[in-house]
Amino acid sequence: MFKPDRILYEDGIQNYELGKELLEKYKNIPKEVIENHNNIEEMRKNKNSEFAKMKRHLIIGTRKTHQYAENHKVSDFLVPYTSSGCTAMCMYCYLVCNYNKCAYLRLFVNREQMLDKIIKTANKSERELTFEIGSNSDLILENTITNNLVWTIENFKSSPKGRLTFPTKFDMVDPILNLDHQGKVIARVSLNPEEIINKVEFGTSRLDGRIDAINKLSEADYKVGILIAPIILVDEWKELYEGLLKVLQERLSKKAKKQVFFELIFMTYSYIHRMINTEAFPMAINLYNPDLMTGRGKGKYTYKKIVREEGEKFMREIMHKYFPENEILYVS
């Protein structure tokens, strides 16, 4: 359970129900008022070595930007929702590309405004739309602090149209298992081999817990997906990922194996990651491999074309070997 060591909040959050709840919940935690959750000068000026310490802070404000981005994978739109950033410290986190070392957890208390827009957008559409509400954060983690995911599912179920989806690297799914979600929610659990979770995905749930979460969600009649993501080409990566699929074949329930779909995503890395990881986690493994990677865009690295093609070929082969009946929704 995350317990912040310090809270920085925008004046005005006390005018929202959730803002009042959070201020009461953390009444004994040191606090200070800030002007803008998106521009905290003190945090921006911190050294990269302070990254892990900054993850212990909690920022609370209201979300001002509500622009949806089109998406053509699991969802139709990526939706700015009730949080951004995270308490975990995955060494490849794409949010670090957006927020640099300021990828700490920010909570937004104007949840009614955000959910109301989703419902209105869904019901205006001629076709069924799916909204990705977890692209900026991990809502299973956030729910342990705000109960927002429970609140969202309970308040969305009455919408005549639309679906919600979110990914997670956490196993604390029990609060949403008994909800009347009416089949409107797609939960997607992100997995990696145990060795990579231990060495790269700091502060997340272990593999066994995540597999248990998949089984629980399936039994609760959620539609469930598995993200094998990001696929990281470390030494002996083929053995590690085939081992992961063996474990899944053995541990997933019959119900989960029957209905689960897969997303395969290869790692994108960046110059920002290299700088932060070098200073914040000097003893950790180096994810940058110049022999396998090439530059893409401003300060970003992806696996070279031939490396990426060979990686996809291998992953599709072992997916067919262990899960021949399950759909691979996409590979990216």
FILOKOL-726373 format. One line per 3 residues: their letters; for each residue y, x negated, z negated of C-alpha. Coordinates in steps of 0.001 Angstrom, whole numbers, plus 500000, padded with zeros to 6 digits. Layout:
N
a = Y,X,Z  ... $
REM end
This chain:
332
mfk = 500000,500000,500000  503318,498520,501115  505871,498119,498359 $
pdr = 509230,496774,499569  511028,494107,497604  514415,495241,498872 $
ily = 515862,498288,500653  518840,498321,502991  519985,501789,504032 $
edg = 522707,503567,505953  525024,505801,503994  524211,509381,504954 $
iqn = 520410,509247,504755  520718,511214,501510  521775,514187,503642 $
yel = 518243,514445,505049  515166,515697,503208  513186,512535,503963 $
gke = 516133,510327,503002  516293,511969,499583  512530,511562,499143 $
lle = 512612,507848,499981  515569,507096,497723  513756,508829,494868 $
kyk = 510413,507191,495664  511966,503729,495590  514582,504368,492911 $
nip = 513609,501184,491058  513776,498922,494136  517012,496899,494673 $
kev = 519157,498556,497352  522305,498006,499331  524208,500080,501856 $
ien = 524539,498822,505434  526680,500047,508315  524026,499979,511042 $
hnn = 520253,499572,510798  520286,497930,514231  522735,495152,513439 $
iee = 522249,493478,510077  524034,490156,510421  522352,488574,507414 $
mrk = 518900,489224,508881  519811,488033,512363  521038,484727,510951 $
nkn = 517904,484048,508918  515722,481156,509990  512473,481867,511814 $
sef = 510635,480514,508774  511920,483574,506863  509984,485940,509164 $
akm = 507219,486802,506674  509716,487260,503830  511826,489629,505946 $
krh = 508743,491771,506530  508875,492684,502822  512220,494426,503282 $
lii = 512547,498100,504218  515394,499385,506370  516263,503105,506375 $
gtr = 518658,504870,508705  518946,507535,511374  517815,507064,514955 $
kth = 520715,507406,517356  518939,506661,520653  516614,509394,521925 $
qya = 516051,508341,525537  512474,508796,526762  510836,506234,529051 $
enh = 508343,507371,531671  504809,506107,531178  501759,506611,533348 $
kvs = 498870,505516,531158  497727,507712,528261  501098,509439,527976 $
dfl = 503811,510754,530257  506662,509498,528081  507268,506793,525482 $
vpy = 509293,508516,522767  511557,506826,520208  510248,508307,516990 $
tss = 510346,507967,513218  510009,504201,512858  510262,500878,514603 $
gct = 508864,497516,513657  505998,497025,511247  504942,495349,508010 $
amc = 502102,493497,509758  502619,490131,511431  500484,489967,514564 $
myc = 501336,486702,516268  501611,488276,519734  503470,491488,518739 $
ylv = 505466,492815,521693  508049,494250,519293  509048,490658,518525 $
cny = 510121,490365,522173  512467,493310,521604  513677,492599,518089 $
nkc = 513035,488854,517685  512529,487983,514000  514069,491357,513058 $
ayl = 510780,493170,513806  510620,494423,510211  509938,498068,509397 $
rlf = 512783,500515,509973  512415,504179,509048  514476,506994,510548 $
vnr = 515006,510091,508460  516193,512528,511194  512617,513471,512088 $
eqm = 513410,517154,512663  515788,516239,515490  513217,514004,517170 $
ldk = 510291,516410,516962  512449,519313,518109  513303,517409,521303 $
iik = 509608,516703,521982  508687,520366,521569  511537,521563,523765 $
tan = 510704,519018,526477  507013,519951,526390  507671,523667,526698 $
kse = 510171,523327,529548  507658,521453,531697  505524,523177,534307 $
rel = 502598,520910,533431  501067,519670,530200  502876,516567,528944 $
tfe = 501660,513891,526532  504163,512023,524355  503541,508511,522979 $
igs = 505158,508617,519538  503828,505261,518311  505112,502775,520874 $
nsd = 507664,501229,518493  505639,501156,515286  502288,501994,513691 $
lil = 502353,505592,512474  499186,505336,510366  500878,502569,508397 $
ent = 504199,504420,508305  502451,507553,507050  501482,505761,503826 $
itn = 505207,505497,503074  506738,508658,504553  503890,511131,505205 $
nlv = 505577,511550,508589  502407,511660,510668  501000,514476,508544 $
wti = 504361,516264,508774  504460,515747,512553  500965,517067,513246 $
enf = 501455,520086,510987  504781,520974,512621  503666,520280,516197 $
kss = 500543,522425,516125  502557,525606,516718  504040,524248,519954 $
pkg = 502557,526219,522878  502419,523129,525075  502230,519348,524835 $
rlt = 500146,516612,523245  500949,513650,521027  499355,510211,521019 $
fpt = 499694,507032,518973  497887,503673,518585  497023,501983,515287 $
kfd = 495606,498798,513834  495110,500414,510431  492267,502380,508851 $
mvd = 494189,504679,506451  493403,507830,508427  492116,510060,505609 $
pil = 495420,511997,505175  495206,513403,508731  491479,514203,508850 $
nld = 491665,517746,507469  494733,518832,509427  494631,521696,511908 $
hqg = 495660,519538,514875  494258,522034,517411  493204,519257,519774 $
kvi = 496817,518329,520494  496605,514747,519182  495053,511658,520786 $
arv = 494452,508846,518288  493871,505358,519690  492544,502524,517555 $
sln = 493287,498945,518591  490426,496474,518149  489797,492752,518494 $
pee = 486916,490498,517473  486856,489881,513718  487740,486199,514162 $
iin = 490887,487056,516117  491898,489763,513631  491559,487278,510779 $
kve = 493439,484452,512496  496073,486324,514501  496621,489908,513248 $
fgt = 497977,489198,509778  498418,492172,507470  496301,494646,509463 $
srl = 493030,496416,508606  489738,494602,509108  487383,495413,511981 $
dgr = 484889,497364,509844  487647,499607,508532  488987,500306,512001 $
ida = 485514,501234,513288  485062,503554,510316  488419,505119,511203 $
ink = 487247,505800,514776  484153,507562,513463  486167,509612,510968 $
lse = 488706,510674,513591  485936,511669,515987  484233,513754,513315 $
ady = 487582,515440,512670  487650,516438,516372  490544,514237,517391 $
kvg = 490370,512875,520904  489936,509148,520309  490572,506088,522410 $
ili = 489862,502418,521804  492323,499760,522855  490711,496371,523232 $
api = 494044,494720,522916  495346,492269,523385  492533,490318,524981 $
ilv = 493261,486711,524028  491536,483904,525889  490822,481619,522954 $
dew = 487885,479204,522903  484586,481050,523317  486445,484278,524050 $
kel = 483603,485656,526159  481164,485398,523276  483694,486940,520891 $
yeg = 484445,489980,523059  480832,490609,523966  480066,490383,520262 $
llk = 482741,492996,519599  481149,495396,522078  477722,494834,520515 $
vlq = 479162,495744,517112  480776,498851,518564  477538,499940,520206 $
erl = 475771,499587,516848  478457,501006,514544  480097,503843,516439 $
skk = 478751,507308,515680  477022,509306,518406  479977,511648,518572 $
akk = 482447,508777,518954  480388,507023,521633  480086,510239,523606 $
qvf = 483806,510910,523902  485748,507673,523417  487747,506150,526277 $
fel = 488955,502544,526585  492177,500730,527397  491956,496987,528153 $
ifm = 495151,494969,527773  495454,491207,528257  497912,489337,526059 $
tys = 501504,488731,527094  503182,485971,525103  506742,484640,524975 $
yih = 509028,481766,524080  510285,483843,521140  506737,484144,519777 $
rmi = 506242,480399,520080  509413,479623,518133  508798,482147,515346 $
nte = 505086,481390,514977  505658,477624,514897  508120,477927,512017 $
afp = 506727,480947,510140  503001,480148,510496  502792,476368,510996 $
mai = 499083,476253,510093  498039,479088,512394  496372,478686,515776 $
nly = 498520,478152,518874  498256,481102,521269  500197,479375,524033 $
npd = 497920,477624,526524  499806,476044,529459  496521,475487,531319 $
lmt = 495843,479235,531412  499337,480722,531325  502292,480948,533670 $
grg = 505875,482098,533300  506745,485714,534046  510276,486918,533726 $
kgk = 512718,485601,531187  510865,483599,528563  507526,485409,528940 $
yty = 504055,484099,529697  501014,485816,531155  497621,484522,532171 $
kki = 497538,482973,535640  496388,485271,538422  492972,483683,538907 $
vre = 492401,483466,535130  493413,487098,534674  491173,488263,537539 $
ege = 488180,486380,536134  488916,487832,532701  489056,491379,534010 $
kfm = 485837,490906,535983  484023,489722,532851  485418,492527,530673 $
rei = 484435,495202,533178  480923,493755,533409  480314,493781,529668 $
mhk = 481968,497180,529306  479502,498543,531870  476666,496831,530015 $
yfp = 477416,498358,526609  479415,501518,527446  478413,502518,530990 $
ene = 479273,506205,530509  482738,505721,528990  485935,505685,531000 $
ily = 488135,502593,531207  491467,504333,531553  493226,501222,532820 $
vs = 493329,497427,532605  496683,495723,532259 $
REM end
